[in-house]
Amino acid sequence: MYLITGAAGFIGFHISLELLKKNEKVIGVDNINNYYDKRIKYSRLKILKQFPKFKFFKIDLNNKINFSKKINKYKNKIELIIHLAGQAGVRYSIFNPGTYIQNNIMSYVQLLEFFKNSSKNKLILYASSSSIYGEAGSKNTLSSEAQTKPISVYSASKLSMELISNVYNSLYKMNFIGVRFFSVYGPWGRPDMFYFKFLQKIKNNKPIEIYNFGNHHRSFTYIDDVVLNIMKLIKKFKNSKRSLCDIFNIGNPKSISLKKFIDVLEKSTGKKAKKIYTKKHPGDLTVTRSNVKREKNIFNHETRVPLKEGIMKLISWHKSYYK
Ligand SMILES: NC(=O)c1ccc[n+]([C@@H]2O[C@H](COP(=O)([O-])OP(=O)(O)OC[C@H]3O[C@@H](n4cnc5c(N)ncnc54)[C@H](O)[C@@H]3O)[C@@H](O)[C@H]2O)c1
């Protein structure tokens, strides 16, 4: 049995769906916060709830009593935990730093405290982020190199989760895989992310702000490739006999400029956007680039979906969802 935290979120929804299609039992947990429009979270859940092996609990991970009340009876059945609940977004963290401490660090500690003595738990796979590389991300850094220079509270909270995982591995012999995601995009994506806003604005003929004059570079990664690589990690490590506490990049090794990404979006929608070019925002990284050398060797990391194909799929989903 799997516990997926953040199951109503973008990545949590896709991972839950994949596992349910494989006939696995999934317990989903999410507090359905209002960081972005909740309606899309409920729409995602509606799909997951069609599977009889899916059970959902609306719980805040910070609420120890409620969490224990609802999850205690499954505690000794849950073998794998995929922890995707958390507060995402670099820009939001500049103005709301406290929520990152609460929902990324504190809630993670609460989850680990709950499961630290579980006899059944084999592996905790948790979401970290490419942002932990700071500006060193432009140097094609290997995931095994220690990082110490985050430039936002968001990335510092993710780096803290990596450190905390080391602690629980050492104290309680819990097994961990951290995954650093790189700008994930695709159907059912996050409305706060650039590509999503872009599609809404282009549809409504409204102008859109392009940060750093479109010169940011990102390893844009299609959601199906994220799911594919997480499934590979689970297969490889779920029965690991040795103590495990590692971190991997999951991301398209091809880093492209925002300008190029916009160009493909425009060509694929057949519409030109009204663009307002603005300067770089504090906390934003200039470049993220996913180095998957280690990942290819260890679990055969793959990037299957080319940008144009991913964008076409995103656009066709967006059209059908916002009819
Ligand atoms: N999407 C990306 O490009 C990306 C990149 C790097 C890292 N990440 C990380 O991956 C994880 C999943 O990202 P996502 O894009 O699916 O984000 P998301 O916001 O769509 O999903 C996160 C879910 O967690 C829930 N949540 C937040 N705090 C909670 C709490 N205290 N208790 C219970 N539920 C809570 C939210 O309601 C939300 O549905 C996040 O940790 C994010 O920081 C995502």
Ligand as a Chemical Component Dictionary entry (heavy atoms), coordinates in Angstrom:
data_LIG
# 
_chem_comp.id                   LIG 
_chem_comp.type                 NON-POLYMER 
_chem_comp.pdbx_formal_charge   0 
_chem_comp.three_letter_code    LIG 
# 
loop_
_chem_comp_atom.comp_id 
_chem_comp_atom.atom_id 
_chem_comp_atom.alt_atom_id 
_chem_comp_atom.type_symbol 
_chem_comp_atom.charge 
_chem_comp_atom.model_Cartn_x 
_chem_comp_atom.model_Cartn_y 
_chem_comp_atom.model_Cartn_z 
_chem_comp_atom.pdbx_ordinal 
LIG N1  N1  N 0  5.975  21.197 -10.257 1  
LIG C1  C1  C 0  7.278  21.479 -10.312 2  
LIG O1  O1  O 0  7.788  21.950 -11.349 3  
LIG C2  C2  C 0  8.158  21.247 -9.121  4  
LIG C3  C3  C 0  9.529  21.531 -9.241  5  
LIG C4  C4  C 0  10.365 21.303 -8.142  6  
LIG C5  C5  C 0  9.834  20.788 -6.972  7  
LIG N2  N2  N 1  8.489  20.549 -6.862  8  
LIG C6  C6  C 0  7.980  20.039 -5.583  9  
LIG O2  O2  O 0  7.208  18.870 -5.811  10 
LIG C7  C7  C 0  6.120  18.806 -4.892  11 
LIG C8  C8  C 0  4.804  18.691 -5.653  12 
LIG O3  O3  O 0  4.681  19.821 -6.510  13 
LIG P1  P1  P 0  3.376  20.154 -7.336  14 
LIG O4  O4  O 0  3.813  20.921 -8.529  15 
LIG O5  O5  O -1 2.556  18.932 -7.492  16 
LIG O6  O6  O 0  2.665  21.181 -6.326  17 
LIG P2  P2  P 0  1.134  21.318 -5.893  18 
LIG O7  O7  O 0  1.028  22.612 -5.148  19 
LIG O8  O8  O 0  0.256  21.136 -7.088  20 
LIG O9  O9  O 0  0.908  20.108 -4.912  21 
LIG C9  C9  C 0  1.214  20.136 -3.536  22 
LIG C10 C10 C 0  -0.030 19.719 -2.761  23 
LIG O10 O10 O 0  0.319  19.671 -1.380  24 
LIG C11 C11 C 0  -0.794 20.126 -0.616  25 
LIG N3  N3  N 0  -0.280 20.576 0.686   26 
LIG C12 C12 C 0  0.511  21.661 0.940   27 
LIG N4  N4  N 0  0.774  21.761 2.254   28 
LIG C13 C13 C 0  0.160  20.696 2.841   29 
LIG C14 C14 C 0  0.056  20.238 4.190   30 
LIG N5  N5  N 0  0.626  20.906 5.198   31 
LIG N6  N6  N 0  -0.663 19.121 4.453   32 
LIG C15 C15 C 0  -1.270 18.434 3.445   33 
LIG N7  N7  N 0  -1.224 18.826 2.148   34 
LIG C16 C16 C 0  -0.510 19.939 1.852   35 
LIG C17 C17 C 0  -1.406 21.244 -1.478  36 
LIG O11 O11 O 0  -2.783 21.438 -1.178  37 
LIG C18 C18 C 0  -1.178 20.735 -2.898  38 
LIG O12 O12 O 0  -2.344 20.104 -3.423  39 
LIG C19 C19 C 0  6.225  20.077 -4.034  40 
LIG O13 O13 O 0  6.909  19.757 -2.862  41 
LIG C20 C20 C 0  7.062  21.015 -4.887  42 
LIG O14 O14 O 0  7.758  21.950 -4.104  43 
LIG C21 C21 C 0  7.653  20.742 -7.915  44 
# 
loop_
_chem_comp_bond.comp_id 
_chem_comp_bond.atom_id_1 
_chem_comp_bond.atom_id_2 
_chem_comp_bond.value_order 
_chem_comp_bond.pdbx_ordinal 
LIG N1  C1  SING 1  
LIG C1  O1  DOUB 2  
LIG C1  C2  SING 3  
LIG C2  C3  SING 4  
LIG C2  C21 DOUB 5  
LIG C3  C4  DOUB 6  
LIG C4  C5  SING 7  
LIG C5  N2  DOUB 8  
LIG N2  C6  SING 9  
LIG N2  C21 SING 10 
LIG C6  O2  SING 11 
LIG C6  C20 SING 12 
LIG O2  C7  SING 13 
LIG C7  C8  SING 14 
LIG C7  C19 SING 15 
LIG C8  O3  SING 16 
LIG O3  P1  SING 17 
LIG P1  O4  DOUB 18 
LIG P1  O5  SING 19 
LIG P1  O6  SING 20 
LIG O6  P2  SING 21 
LIG P2  O7  DOUB 22 
LIG P2  O8  SING 23 
LIG P2  O9  SING 24 
LIG O9  C9  SING 25 
LIG C9  C10 SING 26 
LIG C10 O10 SING 27 
LIG C10 C18 SING 28 
LIG O10 C11 SING 29 
LIG C11 N3  SING 30 
LIG C11 C17 SING 31 
LIG N3  C12 SING 32 
LIG N3  C16 SING 33 
LIG C12 N4  DOUB 34 
LIG N4  C13 SING 35 
LIG C13 C14 SING 36 
LIG C13 C16 DOUB 37 
LIG C14 N5  SING 38 
LIG C14 N6  DOUB 39 
LIG N6  C15 SING 40 
LIG C15 N7  DOUB 41 
LIG N7  C16 SING 42 
LIG C17 O11 SING 43 
LIG C17 C18 SING 44 
LIG C18 O12 SING 45 
LIG C19 O13 SING 46 
LIG C19 C20 SING 47 
LIG C20 O14 SING 48 
# 
